[in-house]
Amino acid sequence: MNIHSFGNWLPKSKAHVNAWIQHLKAHTEQHPAELVQPIQEFKDLVDNDESLKELAERMFSYAGNQKELTPLGTPEVMSFDEFLVLLNAIMTQAPECTEYTDPKTGELNPCGLIGFPINALLDWPMATPAGYTFFSNALVNQQIKKILTYWSSFLASSDSRYVLVNDDLNRTPKVLGWLNPTAKREMVGVACQATSDPALKALPFEHFFQCDPDDKYYGFKSWDDFFTREFVKGVRPIAEGDDIIANACESAPLQVAENVAETSEFWLKGQPYSLQNMMDFDPLAKQFVGGTIYQAFLSALSYHRWNSPVSGTVKKAFIVNGSYYLGNKYQGFGNPEGADDSAPNNSQPFLTAVATRAVIFIESDNPKIGLMCFIAVGMAEVSSCEITVKEGQHLNKGDELGMFHFGGSTHCLVFGPDVKLAFDFHNTTPGLDATNIPVCSRIATVLSDK
């Protein structure tokens, strides 16, 4: 498997990513700029802390010395200071749709999305022992949050929507506006992953997503507005039946774990789930000991809102601040099979305990389900979780719970020990190669009384 294909957050071709980094470096050389305030503060934090400075230097130098273990050869970003300069340039850029033809093989890699542009710069430093320690640091994560908040202001502004309509066919990699027919076909294809009906795949973008095709920007006010676009009503029917669990996100199944523990050593190689850590030590976590966790991941090119899997009442809803670029250390260069070349993809269960996440407890109207929990987990820069429901609010199955801004990530459904479920994976096999299951469709059926 080519791990870069995970959720389409990075292009499948490693040379494609390399070409994008080369262009970014050329851009910073041609347009030098002062570091924006939160990045300058990050630099000052590291420069004035000897231990952080040493870790920052070591993670880039170590990554550079592991070139035989990296698919691109020598990593493109060779120092922390160079990383900050490239990061600074990203602050006024929105994610582009790019198309790349490999000059060696002639293979076309269409509609690549550098959906994790910062992550693309940090793949290899993250995989080092020093990187693990650096990105575990609370002060580092606080400053990264400030940087991502700064960037999100640009992504939510009208200045960011140039990527929807601007083509640059002379650049390497080639740039297509997201509303270019080629890009729209790709997004329609992702929306139709669960069907084999060619007639459905031939339908236009506006059949699936709410938009205004008569407007230059299809009515989208910003990149974030485009990326959190909604389905047209009726495109995703809500699975009926009190014993039917609806898919909370347009997502591909990763795995199901049963008899989950209250606490586990989630940092180990096997990445066992740890309920107390996942739920930020909330007292309600005890009610799920011995229960079931379903985890699935979202596609970059699809739908990024969360919908309630059951009808019921919101008991609690809160955001947990966590890490941003921390991966399981056993998925780094110490892994005999090689470092995760699109980290932190291979660390998804681990991230449920450490990454920024939204936790929503719902008391189902169906007593056979009882209390369940939805957890939306941010990965890398996709860590802005917005909850749109309130405690005490009653929900119908399929109602919106919230959304990831700037895309999606991974999520979990957690059920108590007395809830026995039969899962429906819609003809895909759980794992990193899985394809999307439509949001609101049946994901599981309750088999036994509580």
N, C-alpha and C positions, 0 to 999 in steps of 0.2 A: 504493500500500500504506500502511496505517496502522501505523507501526512499533511502536506500543504493543501490537499484537497478538503481538509476538514472544514465543513461549514462554509467553504468558499471565502474564508476571511483573508487568506493570502492566495495568490495565483498558484496553480498547480506546478508551473515551471519555476524552478529555482533561479534559472537565468533571468526570468521575468522580474523577480524581486531584485536581483542584482542590478539589472538595467534601471529599475526605479531608483535605487539608492544612488547610482552613478549620476542620474539626472538631478537628484536632490542635492548632491554634493556640488555639482556644477552650478546649480542655482544659487547656493550660498556663497560660492566664490564670486559670482557675477553680481550678486546683490547683498553685500555684507550689511549686517544690521546689528544694532545693540540688542543685548538680551532683554527680553521682556521681564517685568519685575519678578514674577514668581520663579522664572528660570534663573535669574540672577540670584535670588534668595536661595535657591537650591544649590547653586554653585558656591555661594558664601557658606552655607551650612556644611558642605563637604570639605571645602578648603580650610575651614576653621576647626575641623574635628579630625585629629590625626588618625583615629581608627577608621572613620568613614573614608577619608582620603586614601588611606592604604588599601582598603577594600575596593574602592572605585578603580584604582590603578591596577590592582591585581586581577580584577575580573576581566578587564579588557586585554591585559597582557597575556593572561592564561588562555583566553579564547583565541588570541592570535597564534599561540603556540600549538593549538590543537587543529591546525588547518587540515590535517589528514583525516580528521573526524567530521569535518563540515562539508556539506554537499557543494558549497560554492567556493571551496578552497579557502584562502585567507579571508577572514571576515572583513567586510568593507569598512566598518567603523573601528578604528584602532585605539581610541582613547576616550576618556570620559569628557574631556573638553570638546573634542570633535563631536561627540554625541550631543552635547548641549547646543552647539551651533546648528546641527541638523534639526534638533528638537525645536529650536527657536523658529526655524523656517516653517515647520509644520503648523505653528500656531495661527497662521493666516492662510492655510490651505484646507480645503475640504477633500475628503476621499474621492479619488477619481476612478472612473471606469477605464481600464487600459487594455490594449490588445497588443500581443507581442508575437513575433515570428522568430524562432530560434535560428540564428544565422548558421549554426553547425548542422542542425538536423532538418531545418526548413519547416518544423512543426509549428502550427498556429496555435497559440494559447489565447483564446478569445475571452473578452469580458472579465479580465482579471481585476480583482478589487484588492488594493492594499488597504483592507479594512482595519488592520491593526498597524498603521504606519509606524507608530512608536515601537510597537512590539517587533516589527521587522528589523529595527535597528538594534534590538536587545536580545534577539534569539540566543546568541552564543554567550554573551556575558551572563545571562540568566542561568545558563547551564553550568556555571563554574561554582566551586565551593564558596568563593568570595562573594559571588553574586547572590547566592542563597542567603548568606548572612546580611549582605547589604540591603536586599529587598525585604528582609524580615524586620528591619529597623523601623520603629514607630515614627521617628522624626522624618525619616525618608518618605514613608507613606503619607504622612501629613502634608509634606511639601508636594509630592506627586499629585495629591488630591487638589491642591491649589492650582497646579499647572493645568490639570484636566478641566477644572472649573473655568479657568481663563479661556481655554480652547473652546469649551462648550458654548461660551458667549458668542464666539465667531460662528460656530456651526448652527446656532439658532438665529443668526442674522441674515438679512437678505443678501449680504455680500457673499455668503457661502454658496448661493444657488447657481453661480456661474458654471459649476460642474454639471449641472443638469442639461445645459444647452451648448456648451463650448466644445468643439472638436479641435484636436491638434494632430493631424495625420502625419505630420513631418517629424514629430518627436519620437524618441525611443525611450520607453515603449509608447506606442501610438495611443492617443487619448480620444475617447468617444464620450460625448455628453450622455448622461444617464437616460435622456429622453430620445437618444438616437435609436432608430429602429432595431439595430443589432442588439443593443443593451436591453431594450424592452422585450425582445424575443427571449433573451436569456432569463429575465425575471419571470416571464410567463412560464417558461420551461420549469423553473424551480417551483412555481405555484402549482404546476401540474405533475409533480414527481410521483404522486400516488395514483396516477391514471395512465392507462395505455391508449386512451381515446385520442387519435390524431386530430379530430375535429375540435376538441376542447383546447388542445395546444395551439390551434390555429387562431383562436380568438384573440382580440386585441388587448393590450395592457389595461385599457379603461373598462373592459368587461370585468376584470378582477379587482381593480383598486379604485377607490374613490378619488376622482381627479376631474379636471376641466380641460379636455383636449383642445379647446378653442383658445386657451391662454398659452402664451409662450412657455411659461414654466408649469403648465398643467395645473395651475392654481396653488402650487406649493410655495410657501413663503420663505423657506430656508432649506438647507440640507437636512436639518433635523426633522423638519416637517415632512419632507419627502421620505426620509428613512423610517419614520414612525407612521407611515401611511396606513390607512384602514382598508379592509376588504369592502367591496360593495355588499350591501345587505343581501343575504340569501346565498352568497357564493360559498359560505362555510356553514352549512346547516348544523344545528345543535343536536347532538345525539339525544334521543328521547329515552325516557325510562328512569324511574327512581334508582334502580340498581346499576345504572350505566354511568361510569366515570368518563367525563369528556376530556379530551386532550387540551391542556391549559395553554399550550403554545404551539405554533406551527414549527414542528421540531422533529428531529430524528432520534430514535431511542438509543441510549448508550448502554444501560444495564438495569436489571432489577436485583435488589438485595433483600433478603428476608431475614427475620430474627435479628434485627439490627440492635447494636449495643448502646447503652446509655453513654458510655465513654469508651473510646478506643484510641490506640496510638496511631492516629490518622496520618502521621508524617512518615510511617514506615512504607516499604516498597509496595505492599499490597493495598495501601490507601483505604483501610476500612472506614466506614462511616462512623461518626461519633455524634450522637444526637445532641448532647449538651453543647458541644462546640458549634454545631450547625445552627442551633436555635439560640445561641448566645446565652446559654445557661438559664433560659427561661424555665420557671417551675413546670410549665406544661410539657416540657420535653419528656418527663418521666412517663407520661401517658402513652408514649410511642415505643417504649422499650419492648423489644421482641417483635416489633412490627415490620412493615415493608416500605422500602424506598424505591421509587421509579425515577431514574434520571435520564434526561434527554437534552440535546443541544440544538441551538438555533442556527439557521443559515443566514449568511450576510445579505443575501439577495432577496430575502423574503419578508415576512411579517414579524414585527418585534413587540407586539403588545401581548399582555397576559390576560387570559379569560378564566373565569371561575370553573373548575372541573365539576362542581356540585352546586345544588341549591342549598343555601344555608345562611347563617349569620356570622359576620366577622367578629371573632372574639378578641383578637389582638392583631396589630399590624405595625411593623417598625422596620427601620433600616439599621443594619449593622455595618459600621465602618470597618474596613479591613485592608488587606494587602492588594496590590495592583499588578506587580510583575514578579510574583513569587511562584515558583513551581516546585513540585516534589523533587527533593534532591536526588532521588534514585532515578529520575528521568533526565539527569544532567550527564556530564561527561563521564561520570562514574558508572554509567550503565554499559554493560558489556555489549549491548546491541546498538550503542551509540546514543548521543544526546537527542532529545526531542527537537527536531529541526523546525518546529513551529510551536515552541513552548508558549503557554502552558497547556497545550491541547491534551497531552497524555496525563495531565495532573488534575483532571476534572473532579474526581471524588475528593481529592485532597483540598481543592479550592472551596468545597462546600463548608469547610471548617475555618478557612482563613481569609477568603476574599470578601470584598464589599458585597452585601447581599440584602435582599428584602425578604422578610419573614411574615407570612400571613396565616393565622390560624382561623379555620372556618368550622363552625359546628353545623354539620349537615342536617338538613330537615329529615333525612332518612336515618333512623336510629341504628340501622345495620351498618352505617358508615361512621356515625358519631363525629368526633373531633378529628379533623385532618389538617395537614399543613402544606402550604405552597411556599417554596423557597426559590427565589430568582437570584442567580449567582452571577456577578459580573466577572469578566475575564479581561485582564490587561486594561486598555483604555475604555473598554465597554463596561464601565462600572457605575454609570449613573442610573440608579434604579429609582423610578418614580412610582409611588403607591397612590392610586386614585380612589381608594375606598377608605372608609372610616370604621372604627370599632363600633359595634352595635348595628351596623348597616346590614339589611337583609339583601341577599343576592339571589338572582335566578341563575341557573346553570348557563354558562356562556357569557354572563355579564363581565365587563372589563374590570380587571383588578389593578392594572398599572401597565408600565412599559419600561423597556430599556431605551435610553436615549443613545443615539449613535449606535444603533444596531442591536444585537442580542448576544446571548452567551449560552449559559446552561441553566437548567432548572431541575427541581426535584418536587415530587409529590410524596408525602409521607402519610402512612396510615397506621392505625393502632394494631396491636397484636391479634385482636379478635376479628379483624376484617380480612377475609380470604378472597383473593382476587384471581380472575383469569384475564390475562392481558391479551390484547389484540394488536399485533405489530404490523398489520396491514401489508403483509407480504414482503416486509423487509426484515433483516436480521439485526438485532441490537449490536452496536459497536461503532467504531469510527467510520466505517464504510456505509452505515445505514443511510436511508433516504428519508425525506420528510413525511410525516403523517399530518394530515390536515388538522388545523386547530378546530376545536369543538366537536370533532368526530369521536367515536367510541375508542377509548384507550384501554378500558378494563370493565369487567362485569363483577359485581359483588356476588359471591357464591354461597355464603352462609350467613346465618343470623349472628348478630353481635352477642 
